[in-house]
Structures are given as structure tokens and as C-alpha cells.
Amino acid sequence: MAVDYLTALKDLRDGKIEELKITPSDFAAFQKGWSQFPYQNTVRGIAHKGGQITYIRSK
């Protein structure tokens, strides 16, 4: 099942979810949602070993 990353990013911004984890295999699909997300400065990504990124709300 495909994830709607634009909706997930909005949920993250609005505090409905605490974090969004992206794996390297999900990144291309995530990037499409990220490019449509007008509030990029409201979340930040934390890179981990192995290419995983965890997105959280900026403080």
C-alpha cells in the first residue's frame, strides 16, 4: 500500500503524528510529497546510518 507522504507531512506539522521515518527504498515516493509540501521549514530530518531519515517537527 502506497503512503500519502504529503498528508503524512501535514499530520506531522499539525502534531497528529510525532515522527515520520523514511527508508532509502521509500525516498523517491517521499520526495514527491516533500516537493509539494509548502511548510518545509516546520519539519526537520535527522539522518541515520543506513540511509534512514526521521522527520520531526521543528521547534
VENGI-V391691 format. One line per field, one symbol per residue. burial: I if it has 9 or more other ideal C-beta (glycine too) atoms within 8 Angstrom, else O. A space follows every 10 residues. Layout:
burial=???
This chain:
burial=OOOOIIOIII IIIOOOOOOI OIOOOIIOII OIIIOOIOIO OOIOOOOOOO IIIIIIIOO
